[in-house]
Amino acid sequence: MKHYPSTDLKQNLGDVLAAASQQPVSITRHNKPRYVLMSIEAYEARFANDSRRAYASEDAPSEHVEILEEYAAELDRD
């Protein structure tokens, strides 16, 4: 995995994107890996079977909203 300091991203964006199209790339801050940049194809292949999903509140399924509302009501009662 190639590593690029976050401070160099602006100057080397083309190189970073080219590298990320081939394999995941580590973005470092203070010489420590902090982020990973990868192509959407690599991401989808790696997490294709992951059933977890994040929603914006306005896009969440109604049954999820109901569960959260019930939990919030319980917290209010305590």
C-alpha positions as CSV (number, residue, x, y, z in Angstrom):
1,M,0.0,0.0,0.0
2,K,1.4,3.4,-0.9
3,H,1.4,6.2,1.7
4,Y,0.9,9.9,1.1
5,P,1.0,12.6,3.7
6,S,-2.2,14.6,3.9
7,T,-0.2,17.8,3.5
8,D,1.0,16.7,0.0
9,L,-2.5,15.9,-1.3
10,K,-3.1,19.2,-3.0
11,Q,0.2,19.1,-4.9
12,N,0.0,15.4,-5.7
13,L,-3.7,14.8,-6.2
14,G,-3.3,13.3,-9.7
15,D,-0.6,10.8,-8.5
16,V,-2.7,9.9,-5.4
17,L,-5.8,9.3,-7.5
18,A,-3.8,7.2,-10.1
19,A,-2.4,5.1,-7.3
20,A,-5.8,4.7,-5.7
21,S,-7.2,3.4,-8.9
22,Q,-4.8,0.5,-8.7
23,Q,-4.9,-0.3,-5.0
24,P,-6.0,1.3,-1.7
25,V,-3.8,4.2,-0.7
26,S,-3.0,5.3,2.9
27,I,-3.3,9.0,3.7
28,T,-1.1,9.9,6.7
29,R,-1.1,12.7,9.2
30,H,1.9,13.2,11.5
31,N,3.4,10.0,9.9
32,K,0.4,7.9,11.1
33,P,-2.1,6.2,8.8
34,R,-5.4,8.1,9.2
35,Y,-7.5,7.4,6.0
36,V,-7.7,5.0,3.1
37,L,-8.6,6.1,-0.4
38,M,-9.7,3.4,-2.9
39,S,-11.6,3.2,-6.1
40,I,-15.4,2.7,-5.8
41,E,-15.0,-0.7,-7.5
42,A,-12.5,-1.8,-4.8
43,Y,-14.8,-0.5,-2.1
44,E,-17.9,-2.2,-3.5
45,A,-16.0,-5.5,-4.0
46,R,-14.6,-5.4,-0.4
47,F,-17.9,-4.5,1.3
48,A,-20.5,-6.1,-1.1
49,N,-21.8,-8.5,1.6
50,D,-21.9,-5.9,4.4
51,S,-25.6,-5.4,5.3
52,R,-25.0,-2.3,7.4
53,R,-26.1,1.0,5.9
54,A,-26.1,4.6,7.0
55,Y,-29.1,6.8,6.2
56,A,-29.7,10.5,6.4
57,S,-32.6,11.0,8.8
58,E,-35.0,12.1,6.0
59,D,-34.1,8.9,4.0
60,A,-34.3,6.4,6.8
61,P,-36.9,3.6,6.5
62,S,-40.0,4.3,8.6
63,E,-39.5,1.2,10.8
64,H,-36.0,2.5,11.8
65,V,-37.5,5.9,12.6
66,E,-40.2,4.2,14.8
67,I,-37.5,2.2,16.7
68,L,-35.5,5.4,17.3
69,E,-38.6,7.3,18.4
70,E,-39.6,4.5,20.8
71,Y,-36.1,4.5,22.3
72,A,-36.1,8.3,22.7
73,A,-39.5,8.1,24.5
74,E,-38.0,5.5,26.9
75,L,-35.1,7.8,27.6
76,D,-37.5,10.7,28.3
77,R,-39.4,8.6,30.8
78,D,-36.2,7.8,32.8
